[in-house]
Amino acid sequence: MRIGDKAASFSLPDTDGQERGPDGVTVVVFTCNHCPYALAWHDRLTQVAEDYEVTFLAVNPNDAERYPRDSFDAMKERVEADGGWPYPYLRDASQEVARAYGAQTTPDVFVLDAERILCYRGAPDADHRDEGQRAVWLREALDAVLAGDEPQRPETEPVGCSIKWSR
Protein backbone atom coordinates (compact mmCIF):
# COMPACT_ATOMS: atom_id res chain seq x y z
CA MET A 1 0.00 0.00 0.00
CA ARG A 2 1.31 3.42 -0.95
CA ILE A 3 0.56 6.94 0.25
CA GLY A 4 -2.70 8.01 -1.39
CA ASP A 5 -4.09 4.45 -1.66
CA LYS A 6 -7.40 3.54 -0.07
CA ALA A 7 -6.74 1.17 2.82
CA ALA A 8 -8.65 -2.04 3.21
CA SER A 9 -11.43 -2.04 5.73
CA PHE A 10 -11.26 -4.80 8.32
CA SER A 11 -12.88 -6.13 11.44
CA LEU A 12 -10.70 -7.93 13.99
CA PRO A 13 -11.35 -9.13 17.55
CA ASP A 14 -9.95 -7.06 20.39
CA THR A 15 -8.91 -8.34 23.80
CA ASP A 16 -12.41 -7.52 25.12
CA GLY A 17 -14.02 -9.76 22.50
CA GLN A 18 -15.43 -6.96 20.33
CA GLU A 19 -14.83 -6.61 16.60
CA ARG A 20 -13.09 -3.36 15.63
CA GLY A 21 -11.86 -1.67 12.49
CA PRO A 22 -11.08 1.71 10.94
CA ASP A 23 -13.65 4.43 11.63
CA GLY A 24 -13.03 8.04 10.65
CA VAL A 25 -9.47 9.27 10.97
CA THR A 26 -7.66 6.15 12.16
CA VAL A 27 -4.20 5.22 13.37
CA VAL A 28 -3.36 1.55 12.77
CA VAL A 29 -0.22 0.39 14.58
CA PHE A 30 1.06 -3.12 13.89
CA THR A 31 2.71 -4.14 17.14
CA CYS A 32 3.28 -7.11 19.43
CA ASN A 33 4.10 -8.21 22.96
CA HIS A 34 7.77 -9.10 22.66
CA CYS A 35 9.63 -6.76 20.29
CA PRO A 36 11.90 -4.32 22.18
CA TYR A 37 11.15 -1.57 19.63
CA ALA A 38 7.39 -1.99 20.04
CA LEU A 39 7.77 -2.03 23.82
CA ALA A 40 9.97 1.09 23.76
CA TRP A 41 7.45 3.08 21.70
CA HIS A 42 4.37 1.76 23.57
CA ASP A 43 4.02 4.57 26.11
CA ARG A 44 4.54 7.28 23.45
CA LEU A 45 1.90 5.70 21.23
CA THR A 46 -0.46 5.41 24.17
CA GLN A 47 0.00 9.11 24.89
CA VAL A 48 -0.84 9.94 21.27
CA ALA A 49 -4.00 7.84 21.56
CA GLU A 50 -4.96 9.81 24.68
CA ASP A 51 -4.11 13.20 23.13
CA TYR A 52 -6.03 12.85 19.86
CA GLU A 53 -9.71 12.19 19.23
CA VAL A 54 -9.19 9.63 16.47
CA THR A 55 -9.70 5.88 16.20
CA PHE A 56 -6.51 4.20 17.40
CA LEU A 57 -6.02 0.48 16.75
CA ALA A 58 -3.09 -1.67 17.85
CA VAL A 59 -2.91 -4.83 15.72
CA ASN A 60 -0.82 -7.90 16.56
CA PRO A 61 -0.25 -10.00 13.41
CA ASN A 62 2.60 -12.24 14.63
CA ASP A 63 2.48 -16.02 14.26
CA ALA A 64 1.42 -17.14 17.74
CA GLU A 65 2.35 -20.78 17.12
CA ARG A 66 6.03 -19.89 16.78
CA TYR A 67 5.82 -16.89 19.13
CA PRO A 68 3.48 -17.81 22.01
CA ARG A 69 4.17 -14.47 23.72
CA ASP A 70 2.04 -12.98 20.92
CA SER A 71 -0.94 -15.32 21.41
CA PHE A 72 -4.40 -13.86 21.94
CA ASP A 73 -4.33 -15.03 25.57
CA ALA A 74 -0.95 -13.34 26.11
CA MET A 75 -2.34 -10.15 24.56
CA LYS A 76 -5.28 -10.21 26.99
CA GLU A 77 -2.91 -10.79 29.93
CA ARG A 78 -0.73 -7.85 28.90
CA VAL A 79 -3.63 -5.42 28.61
CA GLU A 80 -5.01 -6.63 31.95
CA ALA A 81 -1.59 -6.36 33.65
CA ASP A 82 -1.32 -2.76 32.37
CA GLY A 83 -4.71 -1.93 33.90
CA GLY A 84 -6.29 -1.59 30.45
CA TRP A 85 -5.33 0.42 27.39
CA PRO A 86 -7.10 3.53 26.04
CA TYR A 87 -7.43 1.81 22.65
CA PRO A 88 -8.23 -1.69 21.45
CA TYR A 89 -5.56 -4.35 20.95
CA LEU A 90 -6.61 -6.49 17.98
CA ARG A 91 -5.55 -9.97 16.89
CA ASP A 92 -4.82 -10.50 13.17
CA ALA A 93 -4.51 -14.30 13.43
CA SER A 94 -4.82 -14.85 9.66
CA GLN A 95 -2.29 -12.07 8.98
CA GLU A 96 -4.56 -10.87 6.16
CA VAL A 97 -4.75 -7.31 7.44
CA ALA A 98 -0.97 -7.04 7.87
CA ARG A 99 -0.49 -8.36 4.33
CA ALA A 100 -3.13 -6.00 2.88
CA TYR A 101 -1.40 -3.03 4.51
CA GLY A 102 2.09 -4.21 3.63
CA ALA A 103 3.18 -4.05 7.27
CA GLN A 104 6.85 -4.86 7.74
CA THR A 105 7.79 -4.29 11.36
CA THR A 106 6.52 -3.94 14.88
CA PRO A 107 5.78 -1.16 15.17
CA ASP A 108 4.64 -0.03 11.73
CA VAL A 109 2.30 2.98 11.89
CA PHE A 110 -0.40 3.85 9.34
CA VAL A 111 -2.53 7.03 9.44
CA LEU A 112 -5.75 6.94 7.45
CA ASP A 113 -7.99 9.91 6.78
CA ALA A 114 -11.77 9.71 7.19
CA GLU A 115 -12.08 8.10 3.73
CA ARG A 116 -9.43 5.47 4.65
CA ILE A 117 -6.82 7.08 2.37
CA LEU A 118 -3.29 6.35 3.58
CA CYS A 119 -1.69 9.67 4.56
CA TYR A 120 1.29 8.55 6.67
CA ARG A 121 3.23 5.35 7.07
CA GLY A 122 6.37 4.57 9.05
CA ALA A 123 7.94 4.99 12.47
CA PRO A 124 6.36 7.00 15.31
CA ASP A 125 9.50 9.18 15.52
CA ALA A 126 13.24 9.09 14.82
CA ASP A 127 14.49 7.11 17.84
CA HIS A 128 12.82 4.39 19.90
CA ARG A 129 15.32 5.04 22.72
CA ASP A 130 14.50 8.75 23.07
CA GLU A 131 11.22 9.27 24.94
CA GLY A 132 11.60 13.01 24.35
CA GLN A 133 10.73 12.42 20.69
CA ARG A 134 7.07 11.97 21.80
CA ALA A 135 6.08 10.18 18.55
CA VAL A 136 6.56 13.51 16.79
CA TRP A 137 6.27 12.13 13.24
CA LEU A 138 2.93 10.53 14.07
CA ARG A 139 1.76 13.72 15.80
CA GLU A 140 2.76 15.84 12.78
CA ALA A 141 0.85 13.51 10.46
CA LEU A 142 -2.27 13.55 12.64
CA ASP A 143 -2.17 17.35 12.99
CA ALA A 144 -2.02 17.69 9.20
CA VAL A 145 -4.77 15.15 8.49
CA LEU A 146 -7.08 16.65 11.11
CA ALA A 147 -6.49 20.11 9.57
CA GLY A 148 -7.40 18.73 6.13
CA ASP A 149 -3.83 18.92 4.86
CA GLU A 150 -1.30 16.39 3.66
CA PRO A 151 1.51 15.53 6.08
CA GLN A 152 4.77 17.29 5.28
CA ARG A 153 6.56 13.98 5.90
CA PRO A 154 4.12 11.34 4.55
CA GLU A 155 6.47 8.39 4.83
CA THR A 156 9.37 7.32 7.01
CA GLU A 157 11.17 4.02 7.30
CA PRO A 158 9.41 1.72 9.77
CA VAL A 159 11.87 0.53 12.39
CA GLY A 160 11.44 -2.51 14.59
CA CYS A 161 11.32 -6.29 14.64
CA SER A 162 10.16 -7.99 11.49
CA ILE A 163 6.60 -9.31 11.44
CA LYS A 164 6.66 -13.00 12.33
CA TRP A 165 4.86 -14.50 9.33
CA SER A 166 3.25 -17.93 9.42
CA ARG A 167 4.98 -20.52 7.32
FILUMZA-903175 format. One record per residue (C-alpha): y, x, z; residue number from 1. Coordinates in pm, 1 decimal. Each point is the difference from the previous one (the first is absolute). Layout:
residues N
@north:Y; east:X; up:Z; k:NUM .
...
This chain:
residues 167
@north:0.0; east:0.0; up:0.0; k:1 .
@north:342.4; east:130.7; up:-95.1; k:2 .
@north:351.5; east:-74.7; up:120.1; k:3 .
@north:107.1; east:-326.5; up:-163.7; k:4 .
@north:-355.5; east:-138.9; up:-27.6; k:5 .
@north:-92.0; east:-330.5; up:159.0; k:6 .
@north:-236.0; east:65.7; up:288.9; k:7 .
@north:-321.4; east:-191.0; up:39.0; k:8 .
@north:0.0; east:-277.6; up:252.9; k:9 .
@north:-276.2; east:16.9; up:258.4; k:10 .
@north:-133.0; east:-162.0; up:312.5; k:11 .
@north:-180.1; east:217.5; up:254.9; k:12 .
@north:-119.3; east:-64.5; up:355.5; k:13 .
@north:206.4; east:139.5; up:284.5; k:14 .
@north:-127.5; east:104.9; up:340.5; k:15 .
@north:81.9; east:-350.2; up:132.7; k:16 .
@north:-224.4; east:-161.6; up:-263.0; k:17 .
@north:280.2; east:-140.5; up:-216.6; k:18 .
@north:34.6; east:60.1; up:-372.8; k:19 .
@north:325.5; east:173.5; up:-96.7; k:20 .
@north:169.1; east:123.1; up:-314.8; k:21 .
@north:338.0; east:78.2; up:-154.4; k:22 .
@north:271.9; east:-257.2; up:68.9; k:23 .
@north:361.0; east:62.0; up:-98.1; k:24 .
@north:123.2; east:356.5; up:32.4; k:25 .
@north:-312.6; east:180.7; up:118.2; k:26 .
@north:-93.2; east:346.1; up:121.1; k:27 .
@north:-366.5; east:83.7; up:-60.2; k:28 .
@north:-115.9; east:314.4; up:181.2; k:29 .
@north:-350.8; east:128.0; up:-68.5; k:30 .
@north:-102.0; east:164.4; up:325.2; k:31 .
@north:-297.3; east:57.5; up:228.5; k:32 .
@north:-110.4; east:82.2; up:353.4; k:33 .
@north:-89.2; east:367.0; up:-30.7; k:34 .
@north:234.8; east:185.7; up:-236.9; k:35 .
@north:243.8; east:226.9; up:188.9; k:36 .
@north:275.4; east:-75.3; up:-254.6; k:37 .
@north:-42.7; east:-376.0; up:40.6; k:38 .
@north:-3.3; east:37.9; up:378.3; k:39 .
@north:311.2; east:220.4; up:-5.4; k:40 .
@north:198.9; east:-252.2; up:-206.1; k:41 .
@north:-131.6; east:-307.8; up:186.3; k:42 .
@north:281.4; east:-34.6; up:254.1; k:43 .
@north:270.5; east:51.2; up:-265.4; k:44 .
@north:-158.2; east:-263.4; up:-222.8; k:45 .
@north:-28.8; east:-236.3; up:294.8; k:46 .
@north:369.8; east:46.4; up:72.0; k:47 .
@north:83.2; east:-84.5; up:-362.4; k:48 .
@north:-210.3; east:-316.1; up:29.3; k:49 .
@north:197.4; east:-96.1; up:311.7; k:50 .
@north:339.0; east:85.6; up:-154.6; k:51 .
@north:-35.0; east:-192.6; up:-327.9; k:52 .
@north:-66.0; east:-367.9; up:-62.8; k:53 .
@north:-256.0; east:51.8; up:-275.4; k:54 .
@north:-374.7; east:-50.1; up:-27.5; k:55 .
@north:-168.0; east:318.3; up:119.8; k:56 .
@north:-372.0; east:49.0; up:-65.0; k:57 .
@north:-215.5; east:293.1; up:110.3; k:58 .
@north:-316.2; east:17.8; up:-212.7; k:59 .
@north:-307.1; east:209.6; up:83.3; k:60 .
@north:-209.9; east:56.9; up:-314.8; k:61 .
@north:-223.4; east:284.5; up:122.0; k:62 .
@north:-378.2; east:-12.1; up:-36.9; k:63 .
@north:-112.0; east:-105.0; up:348.6; k:64 .
@north:-363.6; east:92.4; up:-62.7; k:65 .
@north:88.1; east:367.8; up:-33.9; k:66 .
@north:300.2; east:-20.9; up:235.5; k:67 .
@north:-92.2; east:-233.7; up:287.6; k:68 .
@north:334.7; east:69.3; up:171.3; k:69 .
@north:148.3; east:-213.8; up:-280.1; k:70 .
@north:-233.4; east:-297.7; up:49.1; k:71 .
@north:146.1; east:-346.2; up:53.0; k:72 .
@north:-117.7; east:7.6; up:362.6; k:73 .
@north:169.1; east:337.6; up:54.0; k:74 .
@north:319.5; east:-138.7; up:-154.9; k:75 .
@north:-6.3; east:-293.8; up:243.5; k:76 .
@north:-58.1; east:236.3; up:293.1; k:77 .
@north:294.6; east:218.8; up:-102.8; k:78 .
@north:242.8; east:-290.9; up:-28.3; k:79 .
@north:-120.8; east:-137.7; up:333.9; k:80 .
@north:27.1; east:341.9; up:169.5; k:81 .
@north:359.5; east:27.2; up:-128.2; k:82 .
@north:83.2; east:-339.4; up:153.0; k:83 .
@north:33.6; east:-157.2; up:-345.1; k:84 .
@north:200.9; east:95.1; up:-305.7; k:85 .
@north:311.6; east:-176.1; up:-134.5; k:86 .
@north:-171.8; east:-33.1; up:-339.5; k:87 .
@north:-350.5; east:-80.7; up:-119.4; k:88 .
@north:-265.5; east:267.7; up:-50.8; k:89 .
@north:-214.8; east:-105.1; up:-296.6; k:90 .
@north:-347.5; east:105.7; up:-109.1; k:91 .
@north:-53.5; east:73.4; up:-371.6; k:92 .
@north:-379.7; east:30.4; up:25.7; k:93 .
@north:-54.9; east:-31.1; up:-376.9; k:94 .
@north:278.5; east:253.6; up:-68.0; k:95 .
@north:119.3; east:-227.4; up:-282.3; k:96 .
@north:356.6; east:-18.3; up:128.7; k:97 .
@north:27.0; east:377.8; up:42.5; k:98 .
@north:-132.3; east:47.2; up:-353.8; k:99 .
@north:236.0; east:-263.4; up:-145.1; k:100 .
@north:296.9; east:172.8; up:162.9; k:101 .
@north:-118.0; east:349.3; up:-88.0; k:102 .
@north:16.2; east:108.8; up:363.8; k:103 .
@north:-81.6; east:367.2; up:47.2; k:104 .
@north:57.1; east:94.3; up:361.7; k:105 .
@north:34.8; east:-127.9; up:352.5; k:106 .
@north:278.3; east:-73.8; up:29.3; k:107 .
@north:113.7; east:-113.5; up:-344.8; k:108 .
@north:300.6; east:-234.7; up:16.7; k:109 .
@north:86.8; east:-269.2; up:-255.8; k:110 .
@north:317.8; east:-213.2; up:10.7; k:111 .
@north:-9.0; east:-322.4; up:-199.0; k:112 .
@north:297.2; east:-224.0; up:-67.3; k:113 .
@north:-19.6; east:-378.0; up:41.4; k:114 .
@north:-161.4; east:-31.1; up:-346.6; k:115 .
@north:-262.7; east:265.6; up:92.5; k:116 .
@north:160.7; east:260.4; up:-228.3; k:117 .
@north:-73.3; east:353.5; up:121.1; k:118 .
@north:332.2; east:159.8; up:97.8; k:119 .
@north:-111.9; east:297.8; up:210.8; k:120 .
@north:-319.7; east:194.4; up:40.6; k:121 .
@north:-77.7; east:313.6; up:197.8; k:122 .
@north:41.9; east:156.8; up:341.9; k:123 .
@north:200.6; east:-158.0; up:283.6; k:124 .
@north:217.6; east:314.6; up:21.7; k:125 .
@north:-9.1; east:373.8; up:-70.5; k:126 .
@north:-197.7; east:124.8; up:302.4; k:127 .
@north:-271.5; east:-167.2; up:206.0; k:128 .
@north:64.3; east:250.0; up:282.0; k:129 .
@north:371.6; east:-81.6; up:34.7; k:130 .
@north:51.4; east:-327.6; up:187.0; k:131 .
@north:374.4; east:37.5; up:-58.9; k:132 .
@north:-58.6; east:-86.6; up:-365.8; k:133 .
@north:-45.1; east:-366.6; up:111.2; k:134 .
@north:-179.0; east:-98.4; up:-325.6; k:135 .
@north:333.1; east:47.3; up:-176.1; k:136 .
@north:-138.6; east:-28.5; up:-355.0; k:137 .
@north:-159.5; east:-333.8; up:83.2; k:138 .
@north:318.6; east:-117.8; up:172.8; k:139 .
@north:212.1; east:100.6; up:-302.0; k:140 .
@north:-233.4; east:-191.0; up:-231.6; k:141 .
@north:4.8; east:-311.8; up:218.0; k:142 .
@north:379.6; east:10.2; up:34.6; k:143 .
@north:33.8; east:14.1; up:-379.1; k:144 .
@north:-253.9; east:-275.1; up:-71.0; k:145 .
@north:149.9; east:-230.4; up:262.5; k:146 .
@north:346.6; east:59.1; up:-154.4; k:147 .
@north:-138.2; east:-91.4; up:-344.0; k:148 .
@north:19.1; east:357.5; up:-126.5; k:149 .
@north:-253.6; east:253.0; up:-120.4; k:150 .
@north:-85.6; east:280.7; up:241.7; k:151 .
@north:176.4; east:326.2; up:-79.2; k:152 .
@north:-331.4; east:178.7; up:62.0; k:153 .
@north:-263.7; east:-243.9; up:-135.4; k:154 .
@north:-295.4; east:235.3; up:28.2; k:155 .
@north:-106.9; east:289.9; up:218.1; k:156 .
@north:-329.6; east:180.3; up:29.2; k:157 .
@north:-231.0; east:-176.4; up:246.6; k:158 .
@north:-118.4; east:246.2; up:261.9; k:159 .
@north:-304.4; east:-43.4; up:220.4; k:160 .
@north:-377.5; east:-12.2; up:4.5; k:161 .
@north:-170.5; east:-115.5; up:-315.1; k:162 .
@north:-131.9; east:-355.9; up:-5.2; k:163 .
@north:-369.0; east:5.7; up:89.1; k:164 .
@north:-150.0; east:-180.3; up:-299.3; k:165 .
@north:-343.1; east:-160.9; up:9.1; k:166 .
@north:-258.7; east:173.2; up:-210.9; k:167 .
